[in-house]
Amino acid sequence: MENLHIKSKQTVSDIVRSDYRTADVFRKHNINFCCSGEVTVQEACDIRDIDYLKVLQELEDAMRTITLPNSLQFSSWKMDFLADYISNVHHAYLYSSLPNLELRLEAFINGHKKKYPALVQLQETFIELARVLIPHCKQEDEVIFPYIKQIDAAYRRKEPYGNLFVRTLRKPLSCVGGIHDEISELLQELRMNANQFNYPNQACTNHQVIYHMLREFHDDLVQHMHLENNILYPQARKIEEELLNN
């Protein structure tokens, strides 16, 4: 059986090299996609007595791409919807991907740091990013975003007590700038340590997968930070000022 993405004669390693997202499927079924990946999916499933069609469907699902139109105007979204979008898309992605990627980095680098000593600094930078990002995202979800929704609702309803929210609760936004500057610096350092996510020519399949995952993490965080720094927080500060002046 062949389908849109996978051909019957493709090896496991070929499939992972063509789309790194399939690595999770093979790992789930204990199918080695790196050093012992020169077998077809059918052969790998037969060896392990795994349902080939089920694995094929999981691979297709993993390779599915969801895109947003370039014409999408985030700046026109209501603030409460934008905050929910950031929380349910970008924050949710970080909560699930950071622990997984950190474990993969550790396992890979432990066995390859002699050959690629620069990876040690890459790992340290990533760990520091995770250390900063997780509590910051939780603070946004639990404190900052609810505050933004409160002042936005008060502003849109022209509530006479809206300025009281700002006077008593405006502190959440005051600490965001410094944390985001730190995240941006660490992200730049990550790019540098990963050679702009260009892996060496002799990199094994697992090495390639990790770099693809790091690029995905980087690109998602860049979009995430853009939505907050350039749209959500400037709008929130503008509302704060207008409520205080009323």
Secondary structure, 3 states (H helix, E strand, C coil): CCCCCCCCCCEHHHHHHHCHHHHHHHHHCCCCCCCCCCCEHHHHHHHHCCCHHHHHHHHHHHHCCCCCCCCCCHHHCCHHHHHHHHHHHHHHHHHHHHHHHHHHHHHHHHHHCCCCCHHHHHHHHHHHHHHHHHHHHHHHHHHHHHHHHHHHHHHHCCCCCHHHHHHHHCHHHHCHHHHHHHHHHHHHHHHHHCHHHCCCCCCCHHHHHHHHHHHHHHHHHHHHHHHHHHHHHHHHHHHHHHHHHC
